[in-house]
């Protein structure tokens, strides 16, 4: 997977498995740079890491996993509809 696909996978998983406001907090590379994240986002990302570890060999890196296989094993739909971030912020109450 490319870094863009990893970020997309993380965002989609967060949207389906954590509070709405958590997915909006995810920025590029939040998975690998936890110091920039809120404690809530880091907690959700740790849950995602555990799910990935269960779905795949813990020694396997995300870069070596096929994007479609990761989405399938995490129960994410294959056809992702992009929702503009402004809509997500507006409906989650984070719009300023």
SULBELCOR-V887967 format. One record per residue. N is the residue number from 0. RES is the residue in one letter. OMEGA is omega in degrees with one decimal (none if undefined). NEAR is the number of other C-alpha atoms within 8 Angstrom. Layout:
# SULBELCOR-V887967
N;RES;OMEGA;NEAR / N;RES;OMEGA;NEAR
This chain:
# SULBELCOR-V887967
0;X;174.6;11 / 1;X;179.6;6 / 2;X;177.4;8 / 3;X;178.6;8 / 4;X;177.2;9 / 5;X;177.6;11 / 6;X;178.0;12 / 7;X;179.1;8 / 8;X;179.5;9 / 9;X;-179.5;11 / 10;X;179.9;10 / 11;X;180.0;10 / 12;X;179.1;11 / 13;X;179.6;13 / 14;X;-177.8;11 / 15;X;-171.9;6 / 16;X;-179.6;6 / 17;X;178.8;9 / 18;X;-176.5;8 / 19;X;-177.6;8 / 20;X;-179.2;8 / 21;X;-178.2;12 / 22;X;-179.6;13 / 23;X;-179.3;10 / 24;X;-176.2;8 / 25;X;175.7;10 / 26;X;179.3;7 / 27;X;175.6;6 / 28;X;177.3;8 / 29;X;-179.3;10 / 30;X;-175.1;8 / 31;X;178.3;5 / 32;X;-173.4;8 / 33;X;-177.3;8 / 34;X;-179.7;4 / 35;X;-172.3;6 / 36;X;171.6;11 / 37;X;176.7;6 / 38;X;179.8;6 / 39;X;178.6;7 / 40;X;178.5;12 / 41;X;178.5;10 / 42;X;178.3;8 / 43;X;179.2;10 / 44;X;175.9;11 / 45;X;175.9;8 / 46;X;176.6;8 / 47;X;178.2;10 / 48;X;178.6;8 / 49;X;178.0;8 / 50;X;178.2;9 / 51;X;179.4;11 / 52;X;177.6;9 / 53;X;-177.2;8 / 54;X;-177.2;8 / 55;X;174.7;7 / 56;X;-179.0;7 / 57;X;-179.8;8 / 58;X;-177.6;4 / 59;X;179.1;8 / 60;X;179.1;7 / 61;X;179.9;7 / 62;X;-178.6;8 / 63;X;-179.2;7 / 64;X;175.9;10 / 65;X;-178.5;8 / 66;X;-177.8;9 / 67;X;178.8;7 / 68;X;178.7;8 / 69;X;179.2;10 / 70;X;-179.9;12 / 71;X;-177.4;10 / 72;X;177.5;8 / 73;X;178.5;10 / 74;X;179.2;6 / 75;X;178.7;9 / 76;X;-179.5;7 / 77;X;-178.9;7 / 78;X;-178.3;4 / 79;X;175.1;5 / 80;X;-179.3;4 / 81;X;176.4;4 / 82;X;-179.8;6 / 83;X;-176.5;6 / 84;X;-179.7;7 / 85;X;177.7;7 / 86;X;178.9;8 / 87;X;179.6;10 / 88;X;-178.3;11 / 89;X;-177.3;9 / 90;X;178.3;8 / 91;X;178.5;9 / 92;X;-179.2;6 / 93;X;-176.8;8 / 94;X;178.7;8 / 95;X;none;2
